[in-house]
Amino acid sequence: QVQLVESGGGLVQAGGSLRLSCAASGRTFSGYAMGWFRQAPGKEREFVAAASRSGGLTYYADSVKGRFTISRDNAKNTVYLQMNSLKPEDTAVYYCNAGLSRQDYSIWRGGDYWGQGTQVTVSS
């Protein structure tokens, strides 16, 4: 029902910034909470950020709070992740997700709809 395509990843130096975009197809974008997960080599996929259906509520993993900002433009069927003050430990493949939900205060489960992922590499 939702197809997601991420873009904006790349190679940056520590302290730099990137903005990821996730473009969704379909006519139900506004009906889904949207978010970002990431997966580093050898590690499990972890929650990064989420936005409510309207974008009015946002949530962040402690590891990125204060540095990353999630936003969405429902008119453009797009969700963004602005990443500032990047650190080498932010290096991962970042995945956009539709329909994620919070199981507990700091525990998130991904919905059924995932993008293909975009690589973010932060050099030291």
C-alpha positions in Angstrom: 0.0 0.0 0.0 3.0 2.3 0.6 6.2 2.3 -1.4 9.1 4.2 0.1 12.3 5.5 -1.5 15.1 7.1 0.5 17.7 9.5 -0.8 20.3 11.9 0.6 22.8 9.6 2.1 26.5 10.0 1.5 29.9 10.4 3.0 30.5 13.3 5.4 33.1 14.2 8.0 32.4 14.1 11.7 30.5 17.3 12.7 28.9 17.6 9.3 25.3 17.4 8.2 23.1 15.5 5.9 19.4 15.6 5.1 17.7 12.3 4.2 14.4 12.3 2.3 11.9 9.5 2.0 9.3 9.8 -0.8 6.2 7.8 -0.5 3.9 6.6 -3.2 0.2 6.0 -2.7 -2.6 8.0 -1.4 -2.5 7.0 2.2 0.7 8.6 3.3 -1.0 10.9 5.9 -2.6 7.9 7.5 0.7 6.5 8.7 3.1 7.4 11.4 6.5 7.7 9.7 10.0 7.1 11.0 13.6 6.2 10.5 15.6 3.2 11.6 19.2 2.5 11.0 21.4 -0.5 10.9 25.2 -0.6 11.2 27.2 -3.6 10.1 27.0 -6.4 12.6 24.2 -4.7 14.6 20.5 -5.0 14.8 18.3 -2.4 13.2 17.5 0.3 15.7 15.0 3.1 16.0 16.1 6.6 15.2 13.1 8.9 15.0 9.4 9.0 14.4 6.7 11.5 13.5 3.0 11.3 14.1 0.6 11.3 11.1 0.4 15.1 11.2 4.0 15.6 12.0 3.0 17.4 15.2 4.6 14.9 17.5 8.1 13.7 17.1 10.2 11.1 18.9 13.9 10.4 19.0 16.3 7.8 20.2 18.5 9.2 23.0 21.5 8.7 20.8 20.4 11.3 18.3 18.3 13.6 20.4 19.3 17.2 19.9 21.2 16.4 16.7 18.6 14.9 14.4 15.2 16.4 13.4 12.4 14.5 11.7 9.8 16.3 9.8 7.2 15.5 7.2 5.3 17.2 4.4 2.1 15.3 3.8 1.3 17.4 0.7 4.5 16.1 -0.8 4.3 12.6 0.6 7.8 13.1 2.0 9.4 12.6 5.3 12.8 14.0 6.2 15.6 13.4 8.6 17.9 16.3 9.2 21.1 15.0 10.7 23.5 17.5 12.3 26.7 17.1 14.3 27.2 13.7 12.8 29.4 11.3 14.5 31.2 8.2 13.2 28.8 6.0 15.3 26.0 7.4 13.1 27.4 5.4 10.2 24.7 3.0 9.1 22.2 2.3 6.4 19.1 4.4 7.2 15.7 3.1 6.4 12.4 4.9 6.1 9.4 3.2 7.6 5.7 3.7 7.4 3.4 2.5 10.1 5.8 2.2 13.0 4.4 2.2 16.5 5.7 2.7 20.0 5.4 -0.3 22.2 6.7 1.5 25.2 8.3 4.8 25.9 11.6 4.0 24.2 10.7 0.9 22.2 9.5 1.1 18.7 8.4 -1.5 16.2 8.6 -1.0 12.5 5.6 -1.1 10.3 5.3 -3.3 7.3 6.5 -0.7 4.8 10.2 -0.1 4.4 12.4 1.8 2.0 15.4 0.3 0.3 17.8 2.1 2.6 20.4 4.8 2.1 24.0 4.7 3.3 25.3 7.3 5.6 29.0 7.2 6.3 30.6 9.6 8.8 34.4 9.7 8.7 36.5 10.6 11.7 
